[in-house]
């Protein structure tokens, strides 16, 4: 009970107010009233802080051109740097934001997370290269930014369900049947 009284005195001292207990209140009623007033003040000050933070943020207007240009810049950066071992850190450096914020911006602009987008792009390019040209798997792995052909083969097999050479054979067999 002493700690409650000390807390009340300190809080009133900080606020520069004193709330003497009326004679018709019991100690428990008075204490509940003090707690309720303190809770209301905290809530209002938290709302004020949130409002201050919101007001401090720069105003953002909706502009489809800006979103399209940012999405286009991101897409171009990803396509150009795909063979260089693209990372979120590289994208963050390009955009001039932190990695976390860059990830959020990417998600908003592209509609999917960075890793899924890069994986999908690599897979699409790999399938095109395996079907269209007679390029060696080693060269395809390099073109997609993989450190070695085994990493590319493992990635491709997990995504498609067969190795790159088996996929190429299936595609060639389908083209011969047509």
CORFENUR-V288204 format. One record per pair of residues at least 4 apart in sequence whose ideal C-beta (glycine too) atoms are under 7 Angstrom apart, sorted by the first residue. I is the first residue (numbers start at 1). GAP is how many residues later the second one is. Records with the same first field share a line. If there is no record, write none. Layout:
I->GAP, GAP
//
This chain:
1->4
2->4
3->4
4->4, 27
5->4
6->4
7->4
8->4, 26
9->4
10->4
11->4, 27
12->5, 6, 7
19->15
21->4, 9
25->4, 5
26->4
27->4
28->4
29->4
30->4
31->4
32->4
33->4
34->4
35->4
36->4
37->4
38->4
39->4
40->4
41->4
42->4
43->4
44->4
45->4
46->4
47->4
48->4
49->4
50->4
51->4
52->4
53->4
63->4
64->4
65->4
66->4
67->4, 42
68->4
69->4
70->4, 39
71->4, 38, 39
72->4
73->4
74->4, 32, 35, 36
75->4
76->4
77->4, 14, 17
78->4, 8, 40, 43
81->5, 9
82->4, 39, 40, 62, 63
83->59, 60, 61, 62
84->61
85->60
86->4, 32, 59
88->4, 11, 14, 15, 26
89->4, 10
90->4
91->4, 11, 15, 23
92->5, 6, 7, 10
95->7, 10
97->4, 5, 8
98->4
99->4
100->4
101->4
102->4
103->4, 11
104->4
105->4
106->4, 8
107->6
110->7
112->4, 5
113->4
114->4
115->4
116->4
117->4
118->4
119->4
120->4
121->4
122->4, 22
123->4, 36
124->4
125->4, 19
126->4, 14, 18, 30, 38
127->4
128->4
129->4, 6, 11, 14
130->10, 34, 37, 38, 41
131->40
135->4, 5
137->4, 12, 15, 16, 27, 28
138->4, 11
139->4
140->4, 12, 24
141->5, 7, 8, 11
144->8
146->5, 6, 9
147->4
149->4
150->4
151->4
152->4
153->4, 10, 11
154->4
155->4
156->4, 7, 8
157->5, 6
160->7
162->4, 5
163->4
164->4
165->4
166->4
167->4
168->4
169->4
170->4
171->4
172->4
173->4
174->4
//
